[in-house]
């Protein structure tokens, strides 16, 4: 028996990385999952992994920069499963660029996915949650936004738009936690250096800017982690499962850092 038996989780950015790890972890805990991604084939592949674990899965292709597709995504989830108990608001993008070389297109691309889409996905799913009957814990839903340690105080000159967008996610989390209480809890997770395709991209782009060899930036970034290894997507998924489960029911408005000790507070 899993801690999320009978629950339905909607996961954005579910085709790989942290989103895929969340889908598999929630499936093992007994939840049905809606797998949302612009990469339709990737979402379907993860859906096959979920069903192989004996859980229910619905892959949905959606461009989350379009509000009509966000609404359609939520409608498809409810039509298939009847409700949405957990939102894992996880989709995100990054580009590495020197601050003085950031263009309007670069800025708008990052904010359209990391901030605007996060807000309007939250809004659409929260409306559904508030309309549905509460669960056994008395809550109508749980929302978990993926932020980043880059959204914490401190300068990030090679990815300033990304850092600003993730700081905004933390702020949205605080505002939504107050607005939706007590029916819906809203928290954020701030991962660190996670061993995913996104960090492969960061390593390549950062290395190109500074003339470094492949893997050099990554090795430098993970070297000071106190827990002695790179972060895995499963580390983030485990915290998400806690926040969505019975033991996380009295937490709201929190931005939980899970990074092996890179940032301490």
C-alpha positions in Angstrom: 0.0 0.0 0.0 1.5 3.3 -1.1 1.2 6.7 0.6 -0.6 8.1 -2.4 -3.0 5.3 -3.2 -6.0 6.6 -5.2 -4.6 10.1 -5.7 -4.1 11.7 -9.1 -1.0 13.8 -9.8 -0.6 16.1 -12.8 3.1 16.5 -13.7 4.4 19.1 -16.1 7.8 18.6 -17.8 7.2 14.9 -17.4 9.1 13.5 -20.4 12.4 13.4 -18.7 14.7 14.5 -15.8 13.0 15.4 -12.6 9.5 15.1 -14.1 10.1 11.5 -15.1 11.5 10.7 -11.7 8.4 12.2 -10.0 6.1 10.2 -12.3 7.8 6.9 -11.4 8.0 7.7 -7.7 4.3 8.7 -7.5 3.3 5.6 -9.5 5.2 3.4 -6.9 3.2 5.2 -4.2 -0.1 4.3 -5.8 -1.0 7.5 -7.6 -2.4 7.8 -11.1 -0.4 10.3 -13.1 -1.1 12.8 -15.9 2.2 13.3 -17.9 2.3 16.7 -19.5 5.0 17.7 -21.9 5.6 19.4 -25.3 7.5 16.3 -26.2 4.6 14.0 -26.9 6.7 10.9 -27.6 8.7 11.4 -24.4 5.5 11.7 -22.3 4.1 8.6 -23.9 7.4 6.7 -23.2 7.2 7.7 -19.5 3.5 6.7 -19.4 4.5 3.2 -20.6 7.0 3.0 -17.7 4.3 4.1 -15.3 1.8 1.5 -16.5 4.5 -1.2 -16.3 4.6 -0.4 -12.6 0.9 -1.1 -12.4 -0.3 2.5 -12.1 -2.6 4.5 -14.3 -1.2 7.1 -16.7 -2.4 9.7 -19.2 0.1 11.4 -21.5 -0.9 14.9 -22.6 0.9 17.1 -25.1 0.6 20.7 -24.2 2.4 24.0 -24.9 2.2 25.6 -21.5 3.0 29.1 -22.9 -0.6 29.0 -24.3 -3.4 29.4 -21.9 -5.9 27.5 -24.1 -3.6 24.5 -24.0 -3.3 24.8 -20.2 -7.0 24.8 -19.8 -7.3 21.8 -22.2 -4.6 19.9 -20.2 -6.6 20.3 -17.0 -9.9 19.4 -18.7 -8.3 16.2 -20.2 -7.0 15.2 -16.7 -10.4 15.6 -15.1 -12.2 13.9 -17.9 -9.9 10.9 -17.6 -9.4 10.7 -13.8 -12.3 12.7 -12.3 -10.1 15.0 -10.2 -6.5 16.3 -9.7 -5.1 15.8 -6.2 -1.6 16.9 -6.7 0.0 19.4 -9.1 3.8 19.0 -9.7 4.4 22.3 -11.5 7.8 21.2 -12.8 8.4 22.3 -16.5 11.3 24.6 -16.9 14.0 25.8 -19.3 17.4 27.5 -19.0 20.0 29.2 -21.2 23.5 30.2 -20.2 24.6 33.7 -21.3 26.6 36.6 -20.1 24.4 39.3 -18.5 25.3 41.9 -21.1 24.5 39.6 -23.9 21.0 38.5 -22.8 18.4 39.5 -25.4 14.7 40.2 -25.1 14.0 36.9 -26.9 16.2 35.1 -24.3 14.5 36.8 -21.4 11.0 36.2 -22.7 11.6 32.6 -23.5 12.8 31.8 -20.0 10.0 33.8 -18.3 7.3 32.4 -20.6 8.0 28.8 -19.4 9.5 29.2 -15.9 7.2 31.9 -14.5 4.2 32.7 -16.7 3.4 29.1 -17.4 4.0 28.1 -13.8 1.5 30.8 -12.6 -1.3 30.0 -15.1 -0.9 26.2 -14.7 -1.2 26.7 -11.0 -4.3 28.9 -11.5 -6.1 26.5 -13.8 -5.4 23.4 -11.6 -6.2 25.4 -8.3 -9.7 26.2 -9.7 -10.3 22.5 -10.3 -9.0 21.6 -6.8 -11.3 24.2 -5.1 -14.3 22.8 -7.0 -13.7 19.2 -6.0 -14.5 17.3 -2.8 -11.8 17.3 -0.1 -9.7 14.1 0.4 -9.5 12.2 3.6 -7.1 14.7 5.0 -9.6 17.5 4.5 -7.5 19.2 1.8 -8.8 19.6 -1.8 -5.3 19.5 -3.3 -1.5 19.9 -3.0 0.5 22.1 -5.3 4.3 21.7 -5.5 6.3 24.1 -7.7 9.8 23.3 -8.9 12.0 26.3 -8.2 15.8 26.2 -7.7 18.6 27.2 -5.4 19.3 29.7 -8.2 16.2 31.5 -7.0 17.7 32.0 -3.6 19.7 35.3 -2.8 23.1 35.5 -4.6 24.3 36.5 -8.0 24.1 34.2 -11.0 25.7 36.4 -13.8 25.7 33.6 -16.4 22.0 32.8 -16.0 20.4 35.9 -14.6 17.0 35.4 -16.3 16.8 31.8 -15.0 17.6 32.9 -11.5 15.1 35.7 -11.6 12.4 33.4 -13.0 13.0 30.9 -10.1 12.9 33.7 -7.5 9.5 34.5 -9.0 8.4 30.9 -8.6 9.2 31.1 -4.9 7.2 34.4 -4.6 4.3 32.9 -6.5 4.4 29.9 -4.1 4.1 32.3 -1.1 1.2 34.2 -2.6 -0.7 31.1 -3.7 -0.2 29.4 -0.3 -2.1 32.3 1.4 -4.7 32.7 -1.3 -5.6 29.0 -1.4 -5.4 28.1 2.3 -6.7 26.1 4.0 -8.1 24.0 1.2 -4.9 23.6 -0.9 -1.3 23.6 0.3 1.3 25.2 -1.9 5.0 24.6 -1.6 8.2 24.8 -3.7 11.2 22.6 -4.0 14.6 24.2 -4.7 16.9 21.6 -6.2 20.7 22.1 -6.7 23.0 20.5 -9.2 20.8 17.6 -10.5 22.3 15.0 -12.8 19.8 15.6 -15.7 19.9 16.6 -19.4 19.4 20.2 -18.2 22.7 20.2 -16.4 24.3 18.6 -19.5 23.1 21.7 -21.4 24.4 24.1 -18.7 27.8 22.3 -18.8 28.0 22.6 -22.6 26.9 26.2 -22.8 28.9 27.4 -19.9 31.9 25.5 -21.2 31.6 27.1 -24.6 31.4 30.6 -23.1 34.6 30.1 -21.1 36.5 27.7 -23.3 36.3 24.8 -21.0 36.3 21.1 -21.8 33.2 19.0 -21.7 32.3 18.0 -18.1 34.7 20.6 -16.5 31.9 23.0 -15.3 29.9 20.0 -13.9 32.8 18.6 -12.0 33.6 22.0 -10.5 30.0 22.5 -9.5 29.5 19.2 -7.7 32.9 19.1 -6.0 31.8 21.1 -2.9 28.6 19.2 -2.2 28.9 18.2 1.4 27.0 14.9 0.9 29.7 13.8 -1.6 27.8 13.0 -4.7 25.7 14.7 -7.5 22.1 15.2 -6.9 19.8 12.7 -8.6 16.3 13.4 -9.9 15.0 10.8 -7.5 16.2 12.9 -4.6 13.8 15.7 -5.7 11.0 13.2 -6.4 11.2 11.8 -2.8 10.7 15.3 -1.3 7.8 15.9 -3.7 6.2 12.6 -2.5 6.6 13.7 1.1 4.9 17.1 0.4 2.1 15.3 -1.4 1.6 12.6 1.2 0.0 12.4 4.6 3.1 13.7 6.5 3.3 16.9 4.4 -0.2 18.0 5.1 0.7 20.8 7.6 3.3 22.4 5.3 2.4 25.3 3.1 4.2 28.4 1.8 7.6 26.8 2.1 10.5 26.7 -0.4 12.3 23.5 0.6 16.0 23.3 -0.5 17.2 19.8 -1.4 20.7 20.1 -2.8 23.0 17.9 -0.7 24.1 20.9 1.4 25.3 23.4 -1.3 23.1 26.1 0.1 22.5 26.1 3.9 20.2 28.4 5.9 
